[in-house]
């Protein structure tokens, strides 16, 4: 009897042990379902948009002293004006210097929001938007004093077509148009990359005249020909009372919002005299541009 009871006890104990092992195994294999932390898609989107609007917008320019240059304090008077407008508008920006061809390309492709300073050209307005006019400055006809024939005949000239057989020196992205257009109108033309190259061509006798902002040309003449500045002269008539603008990308993110903010701030600084003050502080004449 005792032996039977012992067997029953051992059998029961074994059963209990097996059940306990089973429970332990099942408990170890059970996977707790972990709920992912909820993400507020509205807040995430808002944060992304905030980052986009607070990132610095890229603005590009090139060498066009004294308006914009890496070689002057404040990077030139036009750069100072643009940065003052951007500060007033609340837009954070970064101005970078590039060759002019690359600068306009970056704006066209949306790699930069805007470039400056540019004149208004109908063909360019198909590719770029424009800011309101920022400043105005006269462009003059430059020639060599030694060209007495042009000095006499050009006294009444007021447009390029008046110059007849004289050779004009031009560059890209100026208000007077491109080389092909001028040649098709019967003008003899030589082309260069910038005002420095054009002045060198004029000094060497390769062209008879060029058109340039008098502040830009006078700075370049003093820099390039310090011992021969008196060799250059301007004709009596002004070629153009020239307005300067930003060209603005049509595809840069939030471009039109930035444009509206810039134009509003620009008008405010014109009205309160800030633009004229910056010009005068840089030794240039104050002015009030009238736009297109």
Backbone as CSV, one residue per row, in Angstrom:
resi,resn,N_x,N_y,N_z,CA_x,CA_y,CA_z,C_x,C_y,C_z
1,UNK,0.821,-1.207,0.000,0.000,0.000,0.000,0.860,1.265,0.000
2,UNK,1.854,1.190,0.810,2.775,2.342,0.864,3.471,2.536,-0.463
3,UNK,3.834,1.425,-1.067,4.533,1.522,-2.361,3.623,2.133,-3.411
4,UNK,2.326,1.725,-3.368,1.363,2.273,-4.347,1.204,3.763,-4.139
5,UNK,1.086,4.137,-2.856,0.928,5.576,-2.566,2.153,6.377,-3.025
6,UNK,3.326,5.784,-2.814,4.544,6.472,-3.264,4.550,6.655,-4.770
7,UNK,4.076,5.621,-5.444,4.035,5.733,-6.925,3.054,6.808,-7.350
8,UNK,1.899,6.820,-6.653,0.928,7.863,-6.988,1.501,9.248,-6.716
9,UNK,2.202,9.354,-5.599,2.792,10.663,-5.256,3.822,11.110,-6.292
10,UNK,4.662,10.164,-6.664,5.706,10.488,-7.654,5.085,10.869,-8.999
11,UNK,3.998,10.129,-9.357,3.331,10.451,-10.635,2.720,11.848,-10.601
12,UNK,2.088,12.145,-9.462,1.484,13.479,-9.342,2.539,14.569,-9.369
13,UNK,3.655,14.324,-8.673,4.747,15.305,-8.643,5.309,15.537,-10.025
14,UNK,5.464,14.439,-10.759,5.991,14.570,-12.134,5.047,15.371,-13.010
15,UNK,3.752,15.113,-12.814,2.751,15.869,-13.600,2.835,17.364,-13.316
16,UNK,2.988,17.663,-11.999,3.077,19.087,-11.612,4.317,19.739,-12.214
17,UNK,5.419,18.997,-12.170,6.684,19.542,-12.716,6.548,19.819,-14.210
18,UNK,5.939,18.846,-14.911,5.750,19.024,-16.363,4.885,20.236,-16.650
19,UNK,3.804,20.395,-15.850,2.933,21.559,-16.047,3.669,22.871,-15.782
20,UNK,4.481,22.881,-14.724,5.243,24.094,-14.413,6.225,24.447,-15.526
21,UNK,6.901,23.402,-16.031,7.841,23.635,-17.143,7.101,24.216,-18.341
22,UNK,5.901,23.658,-18.596,5.117,24.158,-19.726,4.732,25.616,-19.571
23,UNK,4.332,25.964,-18.357,3.967,27.366,-18.099,5.149,28.290,-18.293
24,UNK,6.300,27.824,-17.767,7.512,28.654,-17.897,7.874,28.867,-19.359
25,UNK,7.806,27.763,-20.139,8.156,27.857,-21.562,7.203,28.791,-22.304
26,UNK,5.878,28.616,-22.029,4.891,29.473,-22.696,5.068,30.929,-22.300
27,UNK,5.359,31.146,-21.052,5.560,32.530,-20.608,6.759,33.170,-21.257
28,UNK,7.836,32.410,-21.469,9.037,32.946,-22.095,8.848,33.219,-23.561
29,UNK,7.965,32.472,-24.205,7.758,32.659,-25.649,6.760,33.751,-25.965
30,UNK,5.999,34.151,-24.987,4.970,35.163,-25.248,5.619,36.503,-25.582
31,UNK,5.180,37.168,-26.667,5.710,38.469,-27.095,4.717,39.553,-26.733
32,UNK,5.208,40.503,-26.003,4.343,41.619,-25.632,4.206,42.572,-26.816
33,UNK,2.987,42.886,-27.141,2.743,43.815,-28.251,3.046,45.233,-27.806
34,UNK,4.018,45.865,-28.482,4.422,47.231,-28.124,3.816,48.201,-29.124
35,UNK,2.989,49.094,-28.637,2.365,50.075,-29.519,3.377,51.163,-29.865
36,UNK,3.485,51.508,-31.141,4.406,52.589,-31.505,3.933,53.911,-30.944
37,UNK,4.921,54.774,-30.640,4.555,56.099,-30.163,3.815,56.847,-31.259
38,UNK,2.707,57.467,-30.974,1.968,58.190,-32.011,2.752,59.412,-32.479
39,UNK,2.706,59.703,-33.802,3.381,60.865,-34.390,2.320,61.817,-34.890
40,UNK,2.393,63.057,-34.449,1.449,64.070,-34.910,1.903,64.572,-36.259
41,UNK,1.281,64.121,-37.330,1.718,64.477,-38.679,1.556,65.962,-38.940
42,UNK,0.590,66.551,-38.284,0.390,67.997,-38.463,1.565,68.764,-37.890
43,UNK,2.002,68.387,-36.700,3.144,69.070,-36.081,4.425,68.838,-36.859
44,UNK,4.598,67.587,-37.346,5.800,67.289,-38.126,5.845,68.140,-39.379
45,UNK,4.686,68.242,-40.041,4.633,69.046,-41.254,4.898,70.506,-40.943
46,UNK,4.320,70.959,-39.833,4.529,72.358,-39.467,5.991,72.627,-39.199
47,UNK,6.662,71.665,-38.510,8.085,71.842,-38.228,8.888,71.877,-39.514
48,UNK,8.544,71.019,-40.474,9.249,71.009,-41.757,9.077,72.334,-42.474
49,UNK,7.845,72.846,-42.469,7.595,74.107,-43.150,8.338,75.238,-42.472
50,UNK,8.364,75.190,-41.118,9.098,76.230,-40.399,10.563,76.205,-40.768
51,UNK,11.141,75.012,-40.904,12.547,74.906,-41.281,12.775,75.475,-42.665
52,UNK,11.841,75.230,-43.576,11.991,75.733,-44.941,11.971,77.259,-44.956
53,UNK,11.070,77.848,-44.150,10.934,79.289,-44.198,12.017,80.008,-43.409
54,UNK,12.695,79.298,-42.487,13.753,79.956,-41.727,15.141,79.676,-42.298
55,UNK,15.259,78.761,-43.230,16.544,78.559,-43.886,16.948,79.836,-44.607
56,UNK,18.235,80.098,-44.664,18.713,81.278,-45.372,18.470,81.137,-46.866
57,UNK,17.895,82.171,-47.453,17.707,82.155,-48.896,19.019,82.561,-49.564
58,UNK,19.297,81.958,-50.695,20.560,82.193,-51.399,20.368,83.298,-52.429
59,UNK,21.235,84.302,-52.362,21.238,85.399,-53.329,22.653,85.497,-53.894
60,UNK,22.756,85.677,-55.201,24.065,85.668,-55.848,24.318,86.979,-56.580
61,UNK,25.577,87.279,-56.754,25.988,88.494,-57.448,27.381,88.267,-58.014
62,UNK,27.923,89.296,-58.662,29.258,89.210,-59.244,30.009,90.510,-59.053
63,UNK,31.126,90.639,-59.734,31.936,91.850,-59.606,31.377,92.970,-60.488
64,UNK,30.942,94.059,-59.824,30.424,95.227,-60.536,30.607,96.441,-59.629
65,UNK,31.877,96.695,-59.298,32.208,97.781,-58.380,31.841,99.136,-59.008
66,UNK,31.398,100.087,-58.167,31.325,100.034,-56.698,30.000,99.493,-56.160
67,UNK,29.138,98.983,-57.042,27.842,98.497,-56.583,27.935,97.175,-55.832
68,UNK,28.733,96.254,-56.366,28.886,94.962,-55.705,30.254,94.385,-56.011
69,UNK,30.994,94.058,-54.965,32.355,93.555,-55.138,32.838,92.913,-53.842
70,UNK,33.656,91.901,-53.966,34.265,91.277,-52.793,35.437,92.098,-52.259
71,UNK,35.833,93.133,-52.980,37.056,93.863,-52.649,36.812,95.182,-51.933
72,UNK,35.569,95.412,-51.472,35.261,96.642,-50.756,34.555,96.306,-49.449
73,UNK,34.673,97.208,-48.496,33.972,97.031,-47.222,32.470,96.993,-47.474
74,UNK,31.810,96.042,-46.878,30.372,95.923,-47.067,29.986,95.328,-48.401
75,UNK,30.989,94.926,-49.179,30.780,94.282,-50.486,30.050,95.178,-51.492
76,UNK,30.211,96.479,-51.360,29.649,97.407,-52.330,28.315,97.980,-51.886
77,UNK,27.988,99.144,-52.437,26.810,99.882,-51.986,25.507,99.158,-52.301
78,UNK,25.415,98.510,-53.455,24.173,97.825,-53.805,23.959,96.621,-52.880
79,UNK,25.034,95.920,-52.565,24.942,94.798,-51.634,24.453,95.277,-50.278
80,UNK,24.949,96.414,-49.831,24.518,96.960,-48.543,23.036,97.309,-48.556
81,UNK,22.571,97.851,-49.682,21.149,98.196,-49.788,20.292,96.940,-49.761
82,UNK,20.688,95.937,-50.545,19.921,94.692,-50.593,19.865,94.043,-49.208
83,UNK,20.994,94.030,-48.508,21.013,93.417,-47.182,20.170,94.213,-46.190
84,UNK,20.131,95.530,-46.330,19.283,96.347,-45.457,17.809,96.043,-45.707
85,UNK,17.451,95.877,-46.968,16.060,95.544,-47.312,15.696,94.167,-46.765
86,UNK,16.603,93.211,-46.918,16.335,91.858,-46.429,16.175,91.844,-44.910
87,UNK,16.990,92.614,-44.222,16.875,92.706,-42.765,15.525,93.301,-42.375
88,UNK,15.118,94.347,-43.068,13.832,94.976,-42.802,12.671,94.016,-43.068
89,UNK,12.830,93.180,-44.078,11.770,92.242,-44.463,11.685,91.026,-43.539
90,UNK,12.735,90.806,-42.733,12.768,89.650,-41.861,13.265,88.384,-42.529
91,UNK,13.760,88.504,-43.753,14.260,87.335,-44.479,15.734,87.111,-44.158
92,UNK,16.091,85.895,-43.786,17.490,85.548,-43.560,18.100,85.111,-44.882
93,UNK,19.258,85.648,-45.208,19.836,85.384,-46.527,21.336,85.196,-46.446
94,UNK,21.876,84.678,-47.528,23.321,84.535,-47.685,23.671,84.986,-49.101
95,UNK,24.551,85.971,-49.213,24.968,86.492,-50.514,26.276,85.821,-50.921
96,UNK,26.296,85.275,-52.137,27.485,84.596,-52.637,27.896,85.213,-53.976
97,UNK,29.210,85.259,-54.214,29.750,85.809,-55.450,30.082,84.699,-56.448
98,UNK,29.647,84.921,-57.706,29.908,83.982,-58.792,30.175,84.786,-60.068
99,UNK,30.757,84.142,-61.078,30.790,84.774,-62.402,29.351,85.062,-62.845
100,UNK,29.163,86.122,-63.622,27.809,86.563,-63.953,26.990,85.495,-64.670
101,UNK,27.599,84.776,-65.594,26.864,83.747,-66.323,26.346,82.667,-65.382
102,UNK,27.173,82.287,-64.415,26.772,81.270,-63.447,25.688,81.805,-62.520
103,UNK,25.771,83.069,-62.141,24.781,83.663,-61.242,23.380,83.631,-61.859
104,UNK,23.266,84.075,-63.101,21.951,84.079,-63.753,21.438,82.660,-63.974
105,UNK,22.343,81.736,-64.259,21.956,80.338,-64.436,21.393,79.757,-63.138
106,UNK,22.020,80.076,-62.015,21.559,79.576,-60.723,20.149,80.064,-60.409
107,UNK,19.865,81.311,-60.741,18.530,81.855,-60.501,17.508,81.182,-61.416
108,UNK,17.865,81.001,-62.664,16.956,80.348,-63.612,16.596,78.936,-63.153
109,UNK,17.568,78.198,-62.627,17.354,76.806,-62.225,16.791,76.663,-60.810
110,UNK,16.668,77.766,-60.087,16.161,77.689,-58.728,17.203,77.314,-57.705
111,UNK,18.486,77.373,-58.075,19.568,77.105,-57.123,19.831,78.321,-56.230
112,UNK,19.367,79.479,-56.674,19.434,80.711,-55.891,18.114,81.443,-56.073
113,UNK,17.721,82.195,-55.062,16.449,82.915,-55.159,16.556,84.122,-56.097
114,UNK,17.659,84.859,-55.994,17.765,86.102,-56.755,19.221,86.437,-57.031
115,UNK,19.405,87.364,-57.978,20.734,87.893,-58.293,20.608,89.397,-58.505
116,UNK,21.706,90.109,-58.318,21.701,91.570,-58.486,23.087,92.055,-58.847
117,UNK,23.177,93.308,-59.415,22.092,94.152,-59.905,21.885,93.930,-61.404
118,UNK,20.654,93.962,-61.843,20.335,93.754,-63.257,19.389,94.838,-63.740
119,UNK,19.521,95.183,-65.024,18.565,96.061,-65.661,17.396,95.248,-66.193
120,UNK,16.311,95.945,-66.489,15.136,95.260,-67.022,15.300,95.042,-68.521
121,UNK,15.203,93.782,-68.933,15.274,93.409,-70.338,14.055,92.541,-70.634
122,UNK,13.312,92.886,-71.681,12.072,92.183,-71.988,12.294,90.686,-72.147
123,UNK,13.373,90.315,-72.852,13.653,88.889,-73.062,13.936,88.170,-71.738
124,UNK,14.631,88.832,-70.839,14.944,88.216,-69.543,13.702,88.063,-68.680
125,UNK,12.720,88.947,-68.872,11.497,88.877,-68.075,10.679,87.627,-68.401
126,UNK,10.993,86.965,-69.516,10.347,85.691,-69.818,10.920,84.559,-68.973
127,UNK,12.128,84.772,-68.470,12.835,83.735,-67.716,12.813,84.014,-66.212
128,UNK,12.875,85.294,-65.847,12.980,85.686,-64.445,11.838,86.630,-64.069
129,UNK,11.504,86.646,-62.785,10.702,87.726,-62.232,11.653,88.838,-61.805
130,UNK,11.099,90.029,-61.602,11.893,91.175,-61.176,11.345,91.740,-59.873
131,UNK,12.244,92.274,-59.062,11.810,93.054,-57.907,11.366,94.425,-58.408
132,UNK,10.878,95.236,-57.495,10.701,96.649,-57.817,12.092,97.261,-58.020
133,UNK,12.137,98.371,-58.749,13.417,99.035,-58.982,14.025,99.474,-57.646
134,UNK,15.321,99.246,-57.502,15.995,99.524,-56.228,16.686,100.883,-56.254
135,UNK,17.544,101.121,-57.235,18.150,102.440,-57.416,18.230,102.736,-58.907
136,UNK,18.530,103.976,-59.211,18.690,104.409,-60.595,20.027,105.137,-60.739
137,UNK,20.688,104.919,-61.882,21.970,105.559,-62.124,22.170,105.715,-63.635
138,UNK,22.703,106.840,-64.089,22.846,107.054,-65.531,23.951,106.218,-66.168
139,UNK,23.670,105.710,-67.353,24.661,105.051,-68.200,25.080,106.030,-69.289
140,UNK,26.410,106.111,-69.532,26.938,107.101,-70.469,27.719,106.440,-71.604
141,UNK,27.899,107.205,-72.666,28.711,106.762,-73.806,30.175,107.103,-73.517
142,UNK,31.034,106.100,-73.477,32.467,106.309,-73.251,33.237,106.124,-74.559
143,UNK,34.245,107.001,-74.761,35.115,106.923,-75.932,36.483,107.467,-75.540
144,UNK,37.431,107.403,-76.461,38.763,107.954,-76.207,38.840,109.399,-76.701
145,UNK,39.421,110.263,-75.896,39.572,111.662,-76.304,40.341,111.799,-77.606
146,UNK,41.230,110.869,-77.875,42.015,110.931,-79.106,41.163,110.729,-80.363
147,UNK,39.957,110.214,-80.195,39.049,110.023,-81.328,38.274,111.318,-81.553
148,UNK,38.944,112.284,-82.132,38.346,113.609,-82.331,37.131,113.568,-83.261
149,UNK,37.167,112.683,-84.226,36.045,112.564,-85.172,34.760,112.195,-84.421
150,UNK,34.869,111.203,-83.528,33.694,110.808,-82.752,33.284,111.902,-81.772
151,UNK,34.261,112.592,-81.202,33.952,113.668,-80.271,33.091,114.738,-80.929
152,UNK,33.385,115.045,-82.190,32.624,116.063,-82.911,31.281,115.539,-83.391
153,UNK,31.294,114.386,-84.033,30.066,113.847,-84.616,29.109,113.312,-83.548
154,UNK,29.672,112.871,-82.425,28.836,112.236,-81.407,28.194,113.178,-80.419
155,UNK,28.384,114.465,-80.605,27.850,115.436,-79.651,26.336,115.338,-79.516
156,UNK,25.670,114.961,-80.592,24.206,114.867,-80.571,23.696,113.425,-80.531
157,UNK,24.590,112.452,-80.498,24.157,111.050,-80.471,23.472,110.731,-79.141
158,UNK,22.361,109.977,-79.227,21.647,109.609,-78.003,21.272,108.125,-77.948
159,UNK,21.480,107.413,-79.072,21.199,105.975,-79.093,22.241,105.284,-79.962
160,UNK,22.371,103.973,-79.783,23.438,103.224,-80.443,23.357,103.345,-81.958
161,UNK,22.152,103.331,-82.506,22.002,103.389,-83.965,22.488,104.703,-84.553
162,UNK,22.661,105.744,-83.726,23.166,107.033,-84.232,24.642,106.956,-84.619
163,UNK,25.344,105.922,-84.156,26.792,105.893,-84.301,27.266,105.362,-85.649
164,UNK,26.345,104.979,-86.516,26.688,104.614,-87.881,27.805,103.608,-88.011
165,UNK,28.931,104.037,-88.558,30.038,103.134,-88.863,30.971,102.872,-87.673
166,UNK,30.721,103.519,-86.555,31.571,103.309,-85.381,31.291,101.922,-84.766
167,UNK,32.333,101.359,-84.161,32.200,100.014,-83.577,31.869,100.101,-82.091
168,UNK,30.799,99.432,-81.739,30.317,99.428,-80.364,30.838,98.199,-79.625
169,UNK,31.192,98.372,-78.356,31.609,97.250,-77.516,30.533,96.944,-76.484
170,UNK,30.054,95.699,-76.470,28.975,95.339,-75.556,29.274,94.071,-74.772
171,UNK,28.382,93.771,-73.841,28.507,92.565,-73.003,27.117,92.008,-72.725
172,UNK,27.068,90.784,-72.271,25.782,90.123,-72.017,25.031,90.749,-70.846
173,UNK,23.692,90.604,-70.896,22.781,90.965,-69.805,22.713,92.461,-69.551
174,UNK,22.957,93.260,-70.565,22.758,94.706,-70.467,21.453,95.081,-71.148
175,UNK,20.931,96.229,-70.769,19.627,96.681,-71.253,19.586,96.908,-72.759
176,UNK,20.752,97.113,-73.401,20.754,97.414,-74.832,20.591,96.174,-75.710
177,UNK,20.543,94.980,-75.093,20.270,93.775,-75.874,21.513,92.946,-76.152
178,UNK,21.321,91.870,-76.904,22.431,90.955,-77.179,23.133,91.282,-78.490
179,UNK,24.219,90.608,-78.723,25.058,90.891,-79.883,24.313,90.670,-81.198
180,UNK,23.567,89.590,-81.283,22.860,89.263,-82.521,21.836,90.329,-82.867
181,UNK,21.094,90.781,-81.869,20.078,91.808,-82.097,20.706,93.093,-82.609
182,UNK,21.822,93.487,-82.008,22.494,94.710,-82.433,23.056,94.573,-83.845
183,UNK,23.657,93.431,-84.135,24.212,93.213,-85.472,23.111,93.215,-86.526
184,UNK,21.971,92.634,-86.206,20.856,92.603,-87.154,20.283,93.995,-87.422
185,UNK,20.526,94.925,-86.495,20.063,96.304,-86.699,21.079,97.145,-87.457
186,UNK,22.198,96.517,-87.858,23.188,97.208,-88.669,24.343,97.809,-87.898
187,UNK,24.413,97.552,-86.598,25.491,98.107,-85.764,26.707,97.188,-85.823
188,UNK,27.888,97.783,-85.952,29.127,96.999,-85.873,29.455,96.760,-84.403
189,UNK,29.638,95.500,-84.049,29.725,95.141,-82.639,30.918,94.236,-82.363
190,UNK,31.588,94.500,-81.226,32.541,93.580,-80.631,32.024,93.238,-79.242
191,UNK,32.254,92.005,-78.823,31.648,91.555,-77.565,32.718,91.151,-76.562
192,UNK,32.404,91.333,-75.254,33.325,90.953,-74.184,32.528,90.454,-72.989
193,UNK,33.247,89.969,-71.974,32.572,89.393,-70.812,32.128,90.416,-69.786
194,UNK,32.857,91.537,-69.682,32.535,92.491,-68.623,33.122,93.857,-68.950
195,UNK,32.871,94.819,-68.066,33.303,96.193,-68.300,34.824,96.312,-68.336
196,UNK,35.537,95.537,-67.530,36.997,95.598,-67.549,37.527,95.248,-68.934
197,UNK,37.002,94.179,-69.503,37.450,93.754,-70.833,37.084,94.795,-71.884
198,UNK,35.907,95.390,-71.758,35.483,96.403,-72.726,36.372,97.654,-72.671
199,UNK,36.724,98.087,-71.476,37.585,99.262,-71.349,38.981,98.997,-71.905
200,UNK,39.469,97.779,-71.726,40.756,97.418,-72.308,40.682,97.424,-73.842
201,UNK,39.576,96.964,-74.381,39.384,96.988,-75.834,39.300,98.423,-76.345
202,UNK,38.621,99.277,-75.599,38.521,100.685,-75.984,39.891,101.350,-75.939
203,UNK,40.634,101.120,-74.892,41.952,101.719,-74.731,42.908,101.258,-75.829
204,UNK,42.722,100.000,-76.284,43.577,99.448,-77.341,43.112,99.823,-78.742
205,UNK,41.973,100.512,-78.848,41.478,100.935,-80.157,40.693,99.867,-80.895
206,UNK,40.288,98.801,-80.233,39.537,97.732,-80.894,38.065,98.079,-81.050
207,UNK,37.569,98.969,-80.210,36.202,99.477,-80.337,36.251,100.997,-80.245
208,UNK,35.188,101.652,-80.696,35.144,103.117,-80.681,34.397,103.673,-79.474
209,UNK,33.434,102.924,-78.978,32.681,103.416,-77.820,32.011,102.246,-77.092
210,UNK,31.634,102.515,-75.866,30.885,101.553,-75.059,29.905,102.324,-74.196
211,UNK,28.978,101.596,-73.619,27.997,102.193,-72.706,28.152,101.536,-71.342
212,UNK,28.252,102.392,-70.316,28.389,101.842,-68.966,27.895,102.849,-67.938
213,UNK,27.473,102.333,-66.804,27.154,103.177,-65.660,28.395,104.008,-65.340
214,UNK,28.201,105.312,-65.183,29.379,106.174,-65.033,30.138,105.866,-63.743
215,UNK,29.435,105.436,-62.692,30.115,105.120,-61.439,30.953,103.851,-61.566
216,UNK,30.428,102.895,-62.326,31.150,101.647,-62.557,32.342,101.880,-63.471
217,UNK,32.115,102.613,-64.565,33.190,102.866,-65.523,34.312,103.694,-64.905
218,UNK,33.951,104.720,-64.156,34.980,105.568,-63.552,35.826,104.783,-62.548
219,UNK,35.188,103.890,-61.785,35.945,103.057,-60.847,36.897,102.130,-61.591
220,UNK,36.411,101.530,-62.685,37.236,100.587,-63.440,38.389,101.291,-64.150
221,UNK,38.139,102.480,-64.691,39.204,103.236,-65.367,40.315,103.593,-64.387
222,UNK,39.934,104.071,-63.201,40.936,104.430,-62.194,41.736,103.215,-61.743
223,UNK,41.104,102.062,-61.712,41.774,100.844,-61.267,42.661,100.256,-62.358
224,UNK,42.171,100.272,-63.611,42.896,99.632,-64.712,43.954,100.536,-65.341
225,UNK,43.668,101.841,-65.372,44.567,102.788,-66.053,44.870,103.987,-65.153
226,UNK,45.469,103.758,-64.001,45.688,104.852,-63.057,46.562,105.979,-63.596
227,UNK,47.410,105.661,-64.574,48.293,106.690,-65.152,47.726,107.294,-66.423
228,UNK,46.537,106.832,-66.826,46.003,107.295,-68.102,44.488,107.533,-68.048
229,UNK,44.002,107.953,-66.894,42.557,108.160,-66.750,42.040,109.262,-67.665
230,UNK,42.887,110.241,-67.982,42.451,111.354,-68.824,42.260,110.965,-70.292
231,UNK,42.636,109.744,-70.649,42.457,109.303,-72.026,40.992,109.057,-72.362
232,UNK,40.155,108.886,-71.333,38.747,108.537,-71.541,37.846,109.758,-71.380
233,UNK,36.748,109.735,-72.101,35.783,110.820,-72.015,34.383,110.275,-72.253
234,UNK,33.362,111.087,-71.924,31.971,110.706,-72.177,31.325,111.741,-73.079
235,UNK,30.411,111.291,-73.921,29.655,112.187,-74.778,28.597,112.928,-73.961
236,UNK,28.108,114.059,-74.447,27.188,114.890,-73.645,25.890,114.199,-73.247
237,UNK,25.302,113.430,-74.167,24.009,112.826,-73.877,24.136,111.548,-73.046
238,UNK,23.158,111.325,-72.208,23.106,110.093,-71.415,22.492,108.981,-72.249
239,UNK,23.095,107.815,-72.206,22.568,106.680,-72.964,21.280,106.150,-72.349
240,UNK,21.223,106.127,-71.010,20.044,105.611,-70.324,20.053,106.043,-68.865
241,UNK,18.879,106.464,-68.371,18.700,106.590,-66.928,18.285,105.208,-66.453
242,UNK,19.235,104.503,-65.903,19.120,103.056,-65.757,18.638,102.643,-64.377
243,UNK,17.591,101.806,-64.342,17.098,101.251,-63.084,17.731,99.894,-62.839
244,UNK,18.054,99.638,-61.572,18.634,98.359,-61.169,17.641,97.569,-60.303
245,UNK,17.597,96.258,-60.563,16.649,95.368,-59.904,17.341,94.101,-59.415
246,UNK,16.600,93.315,-58.630,16.910,91.902,-58.474,16.236,91.162,-59.622
247,UNK,16.922,90.166,-60.203,16.204,89.172,-60.992,15.897,88.024,-60.041
248,UNK,14.686,87.484,-60.129,14.181,86.541,-59.136,13.751,85.247,-59.805
249,UNK,14.078,84.144,-59.181,13.753,82.834,-59.725,12.247,82.585,-59.738
250,UNK,11.771,82.001,-60.825,10.369,81.603,-60.916,10.113,80.247,-60.262
251,UNK,11.181,79.497,-59.947,11.012,78.125,-59.452,11.585,77.902,-58.051
252,UNK,12.245,78.887,-57.472,12.792,78.748,-56.127,11.636,78.611,-55.123
253,UNK,11.740,77.722,-54.130,10.647,77.541,-53.158,10.263,78.853,-52.471
254,UNK,8.958,79.119,-52.417,8.412,80.311,-51.750,8.872,81.619,-52.392
255,UNK,9.254,81.572,-53.651,9.847,82.732,-54.308,8.933,83.956,-54.277
256,UNK,7.655,83.771,-54.593,6.751,84.911,-54.649,6.489,85.508,-53.272
257,UNK,6.495,84.672,-52.240,6.354,85.191,-50.873,7.545,86.074,-50.530
258,UNK,8.747,85.604,-50.852,9.956,86.389,-50.593,9.938,87.693,-51.398
259,UNK,9.484,87.602,-52.617,9.434,88.786,-53.481,8.518,89.861,-52.890
260,UNK,7.355,89.456,-52.425,6.416,90.417,-51.842,6.994,91.054,-50.582
261,UNK,7.626,90.246,-49.750,8.241,90.780,-48.531,9.371,91.750,-48.867
262,UNK,10.180,91.384,-49.860,11.301,92.242,-50.255,10.781,93.578,-50.778
263,UNK,9.807,93.554,-51.675,9.292,94.784,-52.270,8.668,95.704,-51.221
264,UNK,7.945,95.112,-50.267,7.329,95.923,-49.213,8.397,96.599,-48.348
265,UNK,9.435,95.852,-47.996,10.514,96.417,-47.182,11.299,97.463,-47.974
266,UNK,11.504,97.215,-49.267,12.211,98.173,-50.116,11.486,99.515,-50.134
267,UNK,10.180,99.485,-50.306,9.416,100.735,-50.340,9.511,101.476,-49.015
268,UNK,9.505,100.723,-47.915,9.618,101.345,-46.603,10.955,102.065,-46.447
269,UNK,12.047,101.432,-46.916,13.375,102.047,-46.784,13.562,103.215,-47.744
270,UNK,12.865,103.186,-48.872,12.877,104.358,-49.754,12.173,105.528,-49.071
271,UNK,11.029,105.231,-48.465,10.221,106.292,-47.852,10.907,106.923,-46.651
272,UNK,11.645,106.118,-45.878,12.255,106.685,-44.666,13.679,107.204,-44.888
273,UNK,14.157,107.167,-46.144,15.449,107.756,-46.472,16.654,106.847,-46.287
274,UNK,16.423,105.596,-45.924,17.544,104.685,-45.684,18.363,104.431,-46.949
275,UNK,17.682,104.258,-48.080,18.392,103.977,-49.336,19.317,105.135,-49.693
276,UNK,18.793,106.362,-49.646,19.617,107.530,-49.962,20.776,107.672,-48.978
277,UNK,20.518,107.363,-47.710,21.587,107.479,-46.708,22.733,106.527,-47.020
278,UNK,22.419,105.288,-47.401,23.467,104.314,-47.730,24.262,104.774,-48.949
279,UNK,23.573,105.323,-49.948,24.268,105.833,-51.131,25.229,106.960,-50.759
280,UNK,24.739,107.912,-49.986,25.559,109.066,-49.609,26.744,108.637,-48.748
281,UNK,26.516,107.698,-47.834,27.611,107.199,-46.993,28.714,106.553,-47.804
282,UNK,28.361,106.036,-48.990,29.346,105.410,-49.867,29.863,106.364,-50.941
283,UNK,29.564,107.657,-50.789,30.084,108.656,-51.707,29.383,108.710,-53.040
284,UNK,28.157,108.165,-53.120,27.397,108.176,-54.365,26.203,109.115,-54.239
285,UNK,25.647,109.483,-55.368,24.519,110.399,-55.364,23.240,109.672,-54.961
286,UNK,22.406,110.384,-54.172,21.101,109.818,-53.844,20.211,109.904,-55.075
287,UNK,19.195,109.065,-55.117,18.308,109.049,-56.275,16.989,108.425,-55.883
288,UNK,16.004,108.604,-56.753,14.697,107.991,-56.565,14.304,107.335,-57.867
289,UNK,14.395,106.002,-57.898,14.086,105.277,-59.125,12.579,105.188,-59.325
290,UNK,12.170,105.064,-60.569,10.754,105.057,-60.909,10.271,103.713,-61.413
291,UNK,11.148,102.723,-61.550,10.721,101.386,-61.968,10.651,101.225,-63.461
292,UNK,9.854,100.237,-63.877,9.807,99.884,-65.301,9.355,101.069,-66.138
